[in-house]
Amino acid sequence: MIEQDRRLLARAAQLNADFGRAVSDLMAHQHDGQLPADALRAIGRSLGELAAAFLARESELDGHPAPARVVIDAHTE
């Protein structure tokens, strides 16, 4: 495995570990039954940044330009 891929997977593993702690913290620190917006924003950004890194690496491997932006459809069903 090349170093770049190892770093990407290590980053994903760390985010996965942090995500579990972050969810536990959210459950424990609700404000009047609502989740804190700043914590939700931080989690969303972290997940989005990791998604962008995965997509950028995929682009490198497939030999096409990486997307300039990764847009997340925030529509919920």
Protein Blocks (a to p, Z undefined) as FASTA:
>chain_A
ZZklmmmmmmmmmmmmmmmmmmmmmmmmcgehiacfklmmmmmmmmmmmmmmmmmmmmmm
nopacdfbdcddfbdZZ
